[in-house]
Amino acid sequence: MKQNVLLAITSLLSMLFLSFHHADDVVRGLAPGKFSNLIPIVFLAFWLYATLLVLEQRRAGYIIILVLSVLAFGIPIIHMTRAGLSGGRIANSRAAFFFVWTIIMIGVTTLFSVSRGATALEHATRFQTQYGW
């Protein structure tokens, strides 16, 4: 499988799990269901735009995906340290499995996207240096 296609698939999966996670936060009342929800929408739209750039094998797309994947990897770190910003509200709820599963999948897919994005950026930079593009 081509490297840019694999990176695009993992980016799309990361976006899917992040949207599940944000929707779950809103439903549980952990995130306000207000105008501030536009921030994750803009974040995900920008990531989708970068993913479409990757399909055209542009360095800008690789850089954007790499940066956004590193930022998104912070979500599992934040939720899994100490009280996880949500305390016992999640652990004592009936749907804790879905919340924890999406956090784990966000960590897996974003870490894989960081790995693939860094490798793709290295190849693109090497190609540009070698052929002067």
A tleap script that builds the chain and sets N, CA, C and O, in Angstrom:
source leaprc.protein.ff14SB
mol = sequence {
  NMET LYS GLN ASN VAL LEU LEU ALA ILE THR
  SER LEU LEU SER MET LEU PHE LEU SER PHE
  HIE HIE ALA ASP ASP VAL VAL ARG GLY LEU
  ALA PRO GLY LYS PHE SER ASN LEU ILE PRO
  ILE VAL PHE LEU ALA PHE TRP LEU TYR ALA
  THR LEU LEU VAL LEU GLU GLN ARG ARG ALA
  GLY TYR ILE ILE ILE LEU VAL LEU SER VAL
  LEU ALA PHE GLY ILE PRO ILE ILE HIE MET
  THR ARG ALA GLY LEU SER GLY GLY ARG ILE
  ALA ASN SER ARG ALA ALA PHE PHE PHE VAL
  TRP THR ILE ILE MET ILE GLY VAL THR THR
  LEU PHE SER VAL SER ARG GLY ALA THR ALA
  LEU GLU HIE ALA THR ARG PHE GLN THR GLN
  TYR GLY CTRP
}
set mol.1.N position { 0.853 -1.176 0.000 }
set mol.1.CA position { 0.000 0.000 0.000 }
set mol.1.C position { 0.895 1.235 0.000 }
set mol.1.O position { 1.888 1.294 0.724 }
set mol.2.N position { 0.538 2.203 -0.807 }
set mol.2.CA position { 1.340 3.409 -0.883 }
set mol.2.C position { 1.329 4.147 0.454 }
set mol.2.O position { 0.336 4.144 1.180 }
set mol.3.N position { 2.451 4.770 0.751 }
set mol.3.CA position { 2.612 5.432 2.040 }
set mol.3.C position { 1.623 6.581 2.227 }
set mol.3.O position { 1.080 6.750 3.318 }
set mol.4.N position { 1.382 7.374 1.179 }
set mol.4.CA position { 0.466 8.504 1.338 }
set mol.4.C position { -0.977 8.034 1.518 }
set mol.4.O position { -1.759 8.704 2.192 }
set mol.5.N position { -1.339 6.904 0.932 }
set mol.5.CA position { -2.689 6.367 1.113 }
set mol.5.C position { -2.851 5.846 2.542 }
set mol.5.O position { -3.892 6.051 3.166 }
set mol.6.N position { -1.828 5.177 3.055 }
set mol.6.CA position { -1.858 4.696 4.431 }
set mol.6.C position { -1.956 5.863 5.412 }
set mol.6.O position { -2.700 5.789 6.390 }
set mol.7.N position { -1.211 6.937 5.155 }
set mol.7.CA position { -1.281 8.126 6.006 }
set mol.7.C position { -2.665 8.762 5.937 }
set mol.7.O position { -3.196 9.197 6.959 }
set mol.8.N position { -3.245 8.821 4.759 }
set mol.8.CA position { -4.591 9.395 4.608 }
set mol.8.C position { -5.623 8.564 5.362 }
set mol.8.O position { -6.516 9.118 6.003 }
set mol.9.N position { -5.510 7.245 5.292 }
set mol.9.CA position { -6.465 6.375 5.986 }
set mol.9.C position { -6.352 6.549 7.504 }
set mol.9.O position { -7.368 6.656 8.191 }
set mol.10.N position { -5.130 6.578 8.026 }
set mol.10.CA position { -4.980 6.753 9.472 }
set mol.10.C position { -5.426 8.142 9.913 }
set mol.10.O position { -5.959 8.297 11.012 }
set mol.11.N position { -5.218 9.144 9.082 }
set mol.11.CA position { -5.699 10.487 9.420 }
set mol.11.C position { -7.218 10.525 9.456 }
set mol.11.O position { -7.809 11.123 10.355 }
set mol.12.N position { -7.850 9.887 8.480 }
set mol.12.CA position { -9.313 9.852 8.462 }
set mol.12.C position { -9.862 9.082 9.664 }
set mol.12.O position { -10.874 9.478 10.243 }
set mol.13.N position { -9.204 7.988 10.039 }
set mol.13.CA position { -9.625 7.254 11.232 }
set mol.13.C position { -9.452 8.104 12.490 }
set mol.13.O position { -10.313 8.095 13.370 }
set mol.14.N position { -8.357 8.828 12.574 }
set mol.14.CA position { -8.143 9.721 13.719 }
set mol.14.C position { -9.242 10.769 13.800 }
set mol.14.O position { -9.755 11.060 14.881 }
set mol.15.N position { -9.601 11.332 12.656 }
set mol.15.CA position { -10.676 12.328 12.630 }
set mol.15.C position { -12.008 11.713 13.066 }
set mol.15.O position { -12.784 12.344 13.782 }
set mol.16.N position { -12.264 10.489 12.633 }
set mol.16.CA position { -13.501 9.809 13.010 }
set mol.16.C position { -13.565 9.603 14.523 }
set mol.16.O position { -14.578 9.910 15.151 }
set mol.17.N position { -12.488 9.087 15.102 }
set mol.17.CA position { -12.468 8.841 16.542 }
set mol.17.C position { -12.509 10.142 17.340 }
set mol.17.O position { -13.121 10.196 18.407 }
set mol.18.N position { -11.862 11.189 16.831 }
set mol.18.CA position { -11.933 12.480 17.510 }
set mol.18.C position { -13.342 13.051 17.481 }
set mol.18.O position { -13.789 13.653 18.457 }
set mol.19.N position { -14.046 12.866 16.367 }
set mol.19.CA position { -15.429 13.359 16.313 }
set mol.19.C position { -16.325 12.543 17.247 }
set mol.19.O position { -17.216 13.106 17.883 }
set mol.20.N position { -16.105 11.220 17.343 }
set mol.20.CA position { -16.837 10.404 18.320 }
set mol.20.C position { -16.575 10.908 19.736 }
set mol.20.O position { -17.494 11.059 20.541 }
set mol.21.N position { -15.315 11.159 20.017 }
set mol.21.CA position { -14.937 11.597 21.355 }
set mol.21.C position { -15.578 12.951 21.697 }
set mol.21.O position { -16.112 13.132 22.791 }
set mol.22.N position { -15.519 13.877 20.770 }
set mol.22.CA position { -16.094 15.196 21.048 }
set mol.22.C position { -17.614 15.109 21.209 }
set mol.22.O position { -18.187 15.748 22.091 }
set mol.23.N position { -18.253 14.325 20.364 }
set mol.23.CA position { -19.705 14.157 20.495 }
set mol.23.C position { -20.054 13.528 21.847 }
set mol.23.O position { -21.030 13.923 22.485 }
set mol.24.N position { -19.258 12.557 22.277 }
set mol.24.CA position { -19.479 11.928 23.578 }
set mol.24.C position { -19.288 12.935 24.714 }
set mol.24.O position { -20.043 12.927 25.686 }
set mol.25.N position { -18.286 13.794 24.591 }
set mol.25.CA position { -18.075 14.842 25.597 }
set mol.25.C position { -19.264 15.792 25.678 }
set mol.25.O position { -19.668 16.189 26.771 }
set mol.26.N position { -19.822 16.157 24.534 }
set mol.26.CA position { -20.966 17.070 24.516 }
set mol.26.C position { -22.184 16.394 25.128 }
set mol.26.O position { -22.899 17.007 25.921 }
set mol.27.N position { -22.430 15.135 24.768 }
set mol.27.CA position { -23.592 14.409 25.292 }
set mol.27.C position { -23.500 14.255 26.809 }
set mol.27.O position { -24.514 14.355 27.500 }
set mol.28.N position { -22.298 14.013 27.334 }
set mol.28.CA position { -22.116 13.835 28.776 }
set mol.28.C position { -22.073 15.160 29.545 }
set mol.28.O position { -22.077 15.171 30.776 }
set mol.29.N position { -22.033 16.270 28.810 }
set mol.29.CA position { -21.972 17.565 29.469 }
set mol.29.C position { -20.570 17.989 29.859 }
set mol.29.O position { -20.401 18.957 30.600 }
set mol.30.N position { -19.550 17.274 29.366 }
set mol.30.CA position { -18.163 17.630 29.667 }
set mol.30.C position { -17.675 18.768 28.779 }
set mol.30.O position { -16.766 19.506 29.159 }
set mol.31.N position { -18.262 18.912 27.622 }
set mol.31.CA position { -17.965 20.026 26.723 }
set mol.31.C position { -19.276 20.772 26.497 }
set mol.31.O position { -20.324 20.149 26.328 }
set mol.32.N position { -19.222 22.081 26.494 }
set mol.32.CA position { -20.465 22.832 26.328 }
set mol.32.C position { -21.016 22.673 24.917 }
set mol.32.O position { -20.266 22.706 23.941 }
set mol.33.N position { -22.301 22.506 24.818 }
set mol.33.CA position { -22.946 22.409 23.508 }
set mol.33.C position { -23.275 23.794 22.989 }
set mol.33.O position { -24.431 24.103 22.699 }
set mol.34.N position { -22.256 24.621 22.874 }
set mol.34.CA position { -22.441 26.022 22.500 }
set mol.34.C position { -21.642 26.352 21.253 }
set mol.34.O position { -21.199 25.470 20.517 }
set mol.35.N position { -21.473 27.633 21.042 }
set mol.35.CA position { -20.746 28.140 19.884 }
set mol.35.C position { -19.297 27.666 19.878 }
set mol.35.O position { -18.676 27.593 18.817 }
set mol.36.N position { -18.753 27.346 21.044 }
set mol.36.CA position { -17.362 26.896 21.134 }
set mol.36.C position { -17.140 25.557 20.432 }
set mol.36.O position { -15.992 25.157 20.238 }
set mol.37.N position { -18.202 24.857 20.048 }
set mol.37.CA position { -18.055 23.613 19.290 }
set mol.37.C position { -17.520 23.856 17.887 }
set mol.37.O position { -17.143 22.909 17.196 }
set mol.38.N position { -17.483 25.092 17.464 }
set mol.38.CA position { -16.908 25.388 16.154 }
set mol.38.C position { -15.400 25.169 16.133 }
set mol.38.O position { -14.827 24.926 15.070 }
set mol.39.N position { -14.758 25.250 17.276 }
set mol.39.CA position { -13.303 25.049 17.319 }
set mol.39.C position { -12.928 23.635 16.870 }
set mol.39.O position { -12.068 23.496 16.000 }
set mol.40.N position { -13.536 22.574 17.427 }
set mol.40.CA position { -13.208 21.234 16.912 }
set mol.40.C position { -13.640 21.038 15.462 }
set mol.40.O position { -12.991 20.299 14.721 }
set mol.41.N position { -14.719 21.685 15.050 }
set mol.41.CA position { -15.155 21.556 13.660 }
set mol.41.C position { -14.116 22.160 12.724 }
set mol.41.O position { -13.787 21.564 11.698 }
set mol.42.N position { -13.599 23.331 13.064 }
set mol.42.CA position { -12.558 23.966 12.248 }
set mol.42.C position { -11.289 23.123 12.262 }
set mol.42.O position { -10.645 22.946 11.228 }
set mol.43.N position { -10.931 22.603 13.434 }
set mol.43.CA position { -9.761 21.737 13.578 }
set mol.43.C position { -9.876 20.522 12.657 }
set mol.43.O position { -8.939 20.202 11.925 }
set mol.44.N position { -11.024 19.850 12.695 }
set mol.44.CA position { -11.222 18.650 11.869 }
set mol.44.C position { -11.300 18.993 10.385 }
set mol.44.O position { -10.816 18.228 9.551 }
set mol.45.N position { -11.900 20.128 10.044 }
set mol.45.CA position { -11.973 20.536 8.638 }
set mol.45.C position { -10.578 20.837 8.089 }
set mol.45.O position { -10.255 20.478 6.956 }
set mol.46.N position { -9.762 21.496 8.900 }
set mol.46.CA position { -8.386 21.799 8.483 }
set mol.46.C position { -7.594 20.510 8.302 }
set mol.46.O position { -6.800 20.391 7.370 }
set mol.47.N position { -7.810 19.549 9.192 }
set mol.47.CA position { -7.136 18.253 9.092 }
set mol.47.C position { -7.596 17.506 7.837 }
set mol.47.O position { -6.784 16.881 7.155 }
set mol.48.N position { -8.868 17.569 7.539 }
set mol.48.CA position { -9.389 16.938 6.327 }
set mol.48.C position { -8.777 17.576 5.081 }
set mol.48.O position { -8.420 16.875 4.135 }
set mol.49.N position { -8.659 18.889 5.082 }
set mol.49.CA position { -8.027 19.595 3.966 }
set mol.49.C position { -6.582 19.126 3.785 }
set mol.49.O position { -6.137 18.889 2.662 }
set mol.50.N position { -5.858 18.995 4.894 }
set mol.50.CA position { -4.471 18.527 4.822 }
set mol.50.C position { -4.399 17.102 4.297 }
set mol.50.O position { -3.483 16.758 3.550 }
set mol.51.N position { -5.363 16.273 4.684 }
set mol.51.CA position { -5.389 14.889 4.210 }
set mol.51.C position { -5.605 14.845 2.701 }
set mol.51.O position { -5.012 14.016 2.011 }
set mol.52.N position { -6.442 15.723 2.195 }
set mol.52.CA position { -6.645 15.788 0.748 }
set mol.52.C position { -5.385 16.284 0.043 }
set mol.52.O position { -5.109 15.891 -1.090 }
set mol.53.N position { -4.615 17.154 0.718 }
set mol.53.CA position { -3.335 17.575 0.151 }
set mol.53.C position { -2.343 16.420 0.090 }
set mol.53.O position { -1.545 16.329 -0.843 }
set mol.54.N position { -2.397 15.537 1.090 }
set mol.54.CA position { -1.489 14.391 1.116 }
set mol.54.C position { -1.738 13.502 -0.091 }
set mol.54.O position { -0.803 12.945 -0.667 }
set mol.55.N position { -3.003 13.374 -0.470 }
set mol.55.CA position { -3.305 12.549 -1.635 }
set mol.55.C position { -2.663 13.119 -2.899 }
set mol.55.O position { -2.483 12.403 -3.884 }
set mol.56.N position { -2.321 14.397 -2.869 }
set mol.56.CA position { -1.599 15.003 -3.983 }
set mol.56.C position { -0.099 15.049 -3.706 }
set mol.56.O position { 0.656 15.619 -4.494 }
set mol.57.N position { 0.338 14.458 -2.600 }
set mol.57.CA position { 1.742 14.330 -2.207 }
set mol.57.C position { 2.437 15.679 -2.066 }
set mol.57.O position { 3.510 15.893 -2.631 }
set mol.58.N position { 1.829 16.578 -1.319 }
set mol.58.CA position { 2.437 17.881 -1.061 }
set mol.58.C position { 3.041 17.899 0.327 }
set mol.58.O position { 2.500 17.322 1.270 }
set mol.59.N position { 4.187 18.580 0.432 }
set mol.59.CA position { 4.855 18.673 1.729 }
set mol.59.C position { 4.009 19.411 2.750 }
set mol.59.O position { 4.020 19.056 3.929 }
set mol.60.N position { 3.285 20.416 2.329 }
set mol.60.CA position { 2.446 21.176 3.262 }
set mol.60.C position { 1.428 20.258 3.940 }
set mol.60.O position { 1.166 20.402 5.135 }
set mol.61.N position { 0.861 19.332 3.199 }
set mol.61.CA position { -0.091 18.384 3.767 }
set mol.61.C position { 0.555 17.488 4.800 }
set mol.61.O position { -0.033 17.212 5.846 }
set mol.62.N position { 1.778 17.026 4.509 }
set mol.62.CA position { 2.492 16.181 5.468 }
set mol.62.C position { 2.786 16.950 6.757 }
set mol.62.O position { 2.648 16.409 7.854 }
set mol.63.N position { 3.189 18.203 6.620 }
set mol.63.CA position { 3.513 19.008 7.795 }
set mol.63.C position { 2.268 19.244 8.640 }
set mol.63.O position { 2.310 19.098 9.862 }
set mol.64.N position { 1.159 19.608 7.997 }
set mol.64.CA position { -0.082 19.875 8.724 }
set mol.64.C position { -0.551 18.618 9.448 }
set mol.64.O position { -0.922 18.680 10.620 }
set mol.65.N position { -0.537 17.486 8.762 }
set mol.65.CA position { -0.966 16.235 9.394 }
set mol.65.C position { -0.048 15.878 10.558 }
set mol.65.O position { -0.522 15.421 11.598 }
set mol.66.N position { 1.238 16.077 10.399 }
set mol.66.CA position { 2.180 15.775 11.467 }
set mol.66.C position { 1.899 16.641 12.698 }
set mol.66.O position { 1.843 16.126 13.815 }
set mol.67.N position { 1.724 17.938 12.504 }
set mol.67.CA position { 1.467 18.846 13.630 }
set mol.67.C position { 0.123 18.533 14.293 }
set mol.67.O position { 0.040 18.468 15.519 }
set mol.68.N position { -0.927 18.340 13.491 }
set mol.68.CA position { -2.248 18.070 14.061 }
set mol.68.C position { -2.298 16.708 14.750 }
set mol.68.O position { -3.007 16.547 15.744 }
set mol.69.N position { -1.565 15.740 14.241 }
set mol.69.CA position { -1.520 14.427 14.891 }
set mol.69.C position { -0.824 14.512 16.243 }
set mol.69.O position { -1.254 13.873 17.204 }
set mol.70.N position { 0.244 15.292 16.324 }
set mol.70.CA position { 0.929 15.475 17.607 }
set mol.70.C position { -0.005 16.161 18.599 }
set mol.70.O position { -0.079 15.765 19.762 }
set mol.71.N position { -0.723 17.196 18.137 }
set mol.71.CA position { -1.676 17.882 19.022 }
set mol.71.C position { -2.798 16.946 19.466 }
set mol.71.O position { -3.174 16.939 20.638 }
set mol.72.N position { -3.331 16.159 18.537 }
set mol.72.CA position { -4.424 15.246 18.881 }
set mol.72.C position { -3.956 14.128 19.800 }
set mol.72.O position { -4.750 13.598 20.577 }
set mol.73.N position { -2.678 13.760 19.726 }
set mol.73.CA position { -2.150 12.738 20.635 }
set mol.73.C position { -2.177 13.229 22.078 }
set mol.73.O position { -2.122 12.424 23.008 }
set mol.74.N position { -2.259 14.530 22.270 }
set mol.74.CA position { -2.358 15.083 23.612 }
set mol.74.C position { -3.680 14.771 24.292 }
set mol.74.O position { -3.751 14.797 25.521 }
set mol.75.N position { -4.718 14.480 23.540 }
set mol.75.CA position { -6.031 14.191 24.132 }
set mol.75.C position { -5.988 12.949 25.019 }
set mol.75.O position { -6.451 13.019 26.157 }
set mol.76.N position { -5.460 11.824 24.560 }
set mol.76.CA position { -5.361 10.670 25.473 }
set mol.76.C position { -4.449 10.948 26.662 }
set mol.76.O position { -4.706 10.471 27.768 }
set mol.77.N position { -3.394 11.712 26.442 }
set mol.77.CA position { -2.485 12.028 27.542 }
set mol.77.C position { -3.222 12.832 28.605 }
set mol.77.O position { -3.093 12.550 29.796 }
set mol.78.N position { -3.991 13.826 28.188 }
set mol.78.CA position { -4.736 14.650 29.134 }
set mol.78.C position { -5.777 13.819 29.869 }
set mol.78.O position { -5.914 13.937 31.087 }
set mol.79.N position { -6.508 12.983 29.149 }
set mol.79.CA position { -7.578 12.206 29.781 }
set mol.79.C position { -7.075 11.069 30.653 }
set mol.79.O position { -7.790 10.621 31.549 }
set mol.80.N position { -5.871 10.596 30.415 }
set mol.80.CA position { -5.395 9.444 31.168 }
set mol.80.C position { -4.439 9.809 32.297 }
set mol.80.O position { -3.887 8.918 32.943 }
set mol.81.N position { -4.234 11.086 32.545 }
set mol.81.CA position { -3.397 11.488 33.667 }
set mol.81.C position { -4.282 11.997 34.793 }
set mol.81.O position { -5.231 12.749 34.572 }
set mol.82.N position { -3.957 11.580 35.972 }
set mol.82.CA position { -4.680 11.970 37.190 }
set mol.82.C position { -6.169 11.770 37.031 }
set mol.82.O position { -6.624 10.670 36.715 }
set mol.83.N position { -6.932 12.828 37.249 }
set mol.83.CA position { -8.397 12.714 37.172 }
set mol.83.C position { -8.879 12.826 35.729 }
set mol.83.O position { -10.067 12.649 35.462 }
set mol.84.N position { -7.988 13.111 34.812 }
set mol.84.CA position { -8.346 13.154 33.405 }
set mol.84.C position { -9.322 14.259 33.033 }
set mol.84.O position { -10.043 14.144 32.041 }
set mol.85.N position { -9.350 15.304 33.803 }
set mol.85.CA position { -10.224 16.455 33.581 }
set mol.85.C position { -11.703 16.125 33.680 }
set mol.85.O position { -12.545 17.012 33.540 }
set mol.86.N position { -12.033 14.855 33.920 }
set mol.86.CA position { -13.442 14.507 34.058 }
set mol.86.C position { -13.724 13.762 35.363 }
set mol.86.O position { -14.873 13.446 35.670 }
set mol.87.N position { -12.685 13.489 36.112 }
set mol.87.CA position { -12.851 12.861 37.418 }
set mol.87.C position { -13.580 11.537 37.340 }
set mol.87.O position { -13.386 10.767 36.400 }
set mol.88.N position { -14.409 11.274 38.316 }
set mol.88.CA position { -15.144 10.018 38.379 }
set mol.88.C position { -16.421 10.014 37.577 }
set mol.88.O position { -17.136 9.012 37.563 }
set mol.89.N position { -16.728 11.116 36.906 }
set mol.89.CA position { -17.978 11.168 36.139 }
set mol.89.C position { -18.001 10.138 35.019 }
set mol.89.O position { -19.061 9.601 34.696 }
set mol.90.N position { -16.862 9.859 34.431 }
set mol.90.CA position { -16.818 8.870 33.351 }
set mol.90.C position { -16.728 7.465 33.922 }
set mol.90.O position { -17.447 6.565 33.487 }
set mol.91.N position { -15.849 7.276 34.891 }
set mol.91.CA position { -15.628 5.935 35.443 }
set mol.91.C position { -16.889 5.354 36.059 }
set mol.91.O position { -17.065 4.135 36.058 }
set mol.92.N position { -17.755 6.182 36.577 }
set mol.92.CA position { -18.970 5.701 37.235 }
set mol.92.C position { -20.188 5.685 36.318 }
set mol.92.O position { -21.296 5.406 36.776 }
set mol.93.N position { -20.006 5.974 35.053 }
set mol.93.CA position { -21.152 5.972 34.142 }
set mol.93.C position { -21.279 4.624 33.443 }
set mol.93.O position { -20.351 3.815 33.456 }
set mol.94.N position { -22.436 4.395 32.835 }
set mol.94.CA position { -22.683 3.112 32.164 }
set mol.94.C position { -21.928 2.990 30.853 }
set mol.94.O position { -21.592 1.880 30.441 }
set mol.95.N position { -21.657 4.093 30.195 }
set mol.95.CA position { -21.023 4.050 28.879 }
set mol.95.C position { -19.537 4.388 28.945 }
set mol.95.O position { -18.994 4.966 28.004 }
set mol.96.N position { -18.882 4.040 30.028 }
set mol.96.CA position { -17.461 4.341 30.187 }
set mol.96.C position { -16.612 3.603 29.152 }
set mol.96.O position { -15.569 4.107 28.736 }
set mol.97.N position { -17.049 2.419 28.738 }
set mol.97.CA position { -16.283 1.640 27.764 }
set mol.97.C position { -16.078 2.419 26.469 }
set mol.97.O position { -14.961 2.475 25.953 }
set mol.98.N position { -17.146 3.022 25.937 }
set mol.98.CA position { -17.044 3.753 24.676 }
set mol.98.C position { -16.091 4.935 24.806 }
set mol.98.O position { -15.289 5.194 23.909 }
set mol.99.N position { -16.180 5.646 25.919 }
set mol.99.CA position { -15.307 6.794 26.150 }
set mol.99.C position { -13.848 6.360 26.172 }
set mol.99.O position { -13.010 6.960 25.498 }
set mol.100.N position { -13.542 5.325 26.938 }
set mol.100.CA position { -12.164 4.849 27.058 }
set mol.100.C position { -11.685 4.265 25.735 }
set mol.100.O position { -10.538 4.483 25.345 }
set mol.101.N position { -12.541 3.531 25.045 }
set mol.101.CA position { -12.160 2.943 23.758 }
set mol.101.C position { -11.807 4.021 22.748 }
set mol.101.O position { -10.810 3.892 22.038 }
set mol.102.N position { -12.599 5.081 22.666 }
set mol.102.CA position { -12.275 6.146 21.705 }
set mol.102.C position { -10.974 6.839 22.076 }
set mol.102.O position { -10.207 7.222 21.192 }
set mol.103.N position { -10.712 7.006 23.357 }
set mol.103.CA position { -9.449 7.612 23.793 }
set mol.103.C position { -8.269 6.741 23.360 }
set mol.103.O position { -7.271 7.252 22.851 }
set mol.104.N position { -8.385 5.434 23.561 }
set mol.104.CA position { -7.308 4.521 23.162 }
set mol.104.C position { -7.118 4.548 21.648 }
set mol.104.O position { -5.984 4.596 21.171 }
set mol.105.N position { -8.199 4.518 20.896 }
set mol.105.CA position { -8.094 4.531 19.438 }
set mol.105.C position { -7.544 5.855 18.915 }
set mol.105.O position { -6.822 5.873 17.918 }
set mol.106.N position { -7.876 6.955 19.574 }
set mol.106.CA position { -7.277 8.242 19.196 }
set mol.106.C position { -5.766 8.172 19.395 }
set mol.106.O position { -5.003 8.621 18.540 }
set mol.107.N position { -5.335 7.612 20.520 }
set mol.107.CA position { -3.903 7.473 20.774 }
set mol.107.C position { -3.204 6.607 19.735 }
set mol.107.O position { -2.130 6.960 19.248 }
set mol.108.N position { -3.807 5.480 19.399 }
set mol.108.CA position { -3.205 4.555 18.428 }
set mol.108.C position { -3.118 5.196 17.048 }
set mol.108.O position { -2.054 5.203 16.429 }
set mol.109.N position { -4.228 5.729 16.571 }
set mol.109.CA position { -4.240 6.261 15.196 }
set mol.109.C position { -3.413 7.532 15.059 }
set mol.109.O position { -2.761 7.735 14.035 }
set mol.110.N position { -3.428 8.396 16.080 }
set mol.110.CA position { -2.630 9.620 15.963 }
set mol.110.C position { -1.140 9.330 16.081 }
set mol.110.O position { -0.334 9.952 15.390 }
set mol.111.N position { -0.766 8.397 16.944 }
set mol.111.CA position { 0.647 8.032 17.046 }
set mol.111.C position { 1.137 7.397 15.746 }
set mol.111.O position { 2.256 7.659 15.305 }
set mol.112.N position { 0.304 6.570 15.143 }
set mol.112.CA position { 0.661 5.984 13.846 }
set mol.112.C position { 0.750 7.069 12.774 }
set mol.112.O position { 1.631 7.019 11.916 }
set mol.113.N position { -0.158 8.051 12.817 }
set mol.113.CA position { -0.114 9.163 11.862 }
set mol.113.C position { 1.149 10.001 12.043 }
set mol.113.O position { 1.725 10.478 11.065 }
set mol.114.N position { 1.578 10.180 13.286 }
set mol.114.CA position { 2.831 10.903 13.536 }
set mol.114.C position { 3.991 10.146 12.909 }
set mol.114.O position { 4.845 10.740 12.252 }
set mol.115.N position { 4.020 8.846 13.112 }
set mol.115.CA position { 5.082 8.018 12.551 }
set mol.115.C position { 5.100 8.071 11.028 }
set mol.115.O position { 6.146 8.304 10.422 }
set mol.116.N position { 3.954 7.857 10.420 }
set mol.116.CA position { 3.861 7.868 8.954 }
set mol.116.C position { 4.088 9.267 8.388 }
set mol.116.O position { 4.716 9.420 7.340 }
set mol.117.N position { 3.579 10.284 9.078 }
set mol.117.CA position { 3.752 11.657 8.608 }
set mol.117.C position { 5.209 12.089 8.611 }
set mol.117.O position { 5.670 12.754 7.683 }
set mol.118.N position { 5.930 11.709 9.656 }
set mol.118.CA position { 7.355 12.047 9.730 }
set mol.118.C position { 8.142 11.342 8.628 }
set mol.118.O position { 9.017 11.940 8.002 }
set mol.119.N position { 7.828 10.084 8.398 }
set mol.119.CA position { 8.511 9.335 7.331 }
set mol.119.C position { 8.187 9.916 5.957 }
set mol.119.O position { 9.075 10.070 5.119 }
set mol.120.N position { 6.911 10.238 5.728 }
set mol.120.CA position { 6.514 10.807 4.433 }
set mol.120.C position { 7.145 12.172 4.217 }
set mol.120.O position { 7.553 12.496 3.101 }
set mol.121.N position { 7.229 12.972 5.266 }
set mol.121.CA position { 7.854 14.286 5.151 }
set mol.121.C position { 9.336 14.151 4.854 }
set mol.121.O position { 9.887 14.922 4.068 }
set mol.122.N position { 9.983 13.182 5.473 }
set mol.122.CA position { 11.402 12.946 5.198 }
set mol.122.C position { 11.608 12.549 3.735 }
set mol.122.O position { 12.522 13.054 3.082 }
set mol.123.N position { 10.770 11.652 3.216 }
set mol.123.CA position { 10.887 11.235 1.823 }
set mol.123.C position { 10.619 12.398 0.879 }
set mol.123.O position { 11.322 12.564 -0.118 }
set mol.124.N position { 9.610 13.199 1.185 }
set mol.124.CA position { 9.286 14.338 0.321 }
set mol.124.C position { 10.411 15.353 0.322 }
set mol.124.O position { 10.729 15.928 -0.719 }
set mol.125.N position { 11.022 15.581 1.483 }
set mol.125.CA position { 12.134 16.534 1.573 }
set mol.125.C position { 13.344 16.001 0.828 }
set mol.125.O position { 14.023 16.750 0.125 }
set mol.126.N position { 13.616 14.711 0.977 }
set mol.126.CA position { 14.744 14.106 0.269 }
set mol.126.C position { 14.534 14.174 -1.243 }
set mol.126.O position { 15.476 14.442 -1.989 }
set mol.127.N position { 13.305 13.933 -1.695 }
set mol.127.CA position { 12.999 13.993 -3.118 }
set mol.127.C position { 13.179 15.416 -3.643 }
set mol.127.O position { 13.729 15.624 -4.725 }
set mol.128.N position { 12.709 16.393 -2.863 }
set mol.128.CA position { 12.824 17.786 -3.284 }
set mol.128.C position { 14.289 18.217 -3.357 }
set mol.128.O position { 14.688 18.923 -4.283 }
set mol.129.N position { 15.085 17.787 -2.377 }
set mol.129.CA position { 16.506 18.147 -2.366 }
set mol.129.C position { 17.236 17.470 -3.515 }
set mol.129.O position { 18.118 18.063 -4.136 }
set mol.130.N position { 16.868 16.231 -3.796 }
set mol.130.CA position { 17.562 15.462 -4.824 }
set mol.130.C position { 17.234 15.980 -6.227 }
set mol.130.O position { 18.114 16.064 -7.083 }
set mol.131.N position { 15.968 16.324 -6.454 }
set mol.131.CA position { 15.550 16.716 -7.798 }
set mol.131.C position { 15.292 18.204 -7.947 }
set mol.131.O position { 14.926 18.665 -9.029 }
set mol.132.N position { 15.481 18.965 -6.868 }
set mol.132.CA position { 15.346 20.417 -6.924 }
set mol.132.C position { 13.936 20.905 -7.115 }
set mol.132.O position { 13.717 21.952 -7.724 }
set mol.133.N position { 12.961 20.154 -6.598 }
set mol.133.CA position { 11.564 20.578 -6.743 }
set mol.133.C position { 11.203 21.371 -5.542 }
set mol.133.O position { 10.071 21.841 -5.429 }
savepdb mol mol.pdb
quit
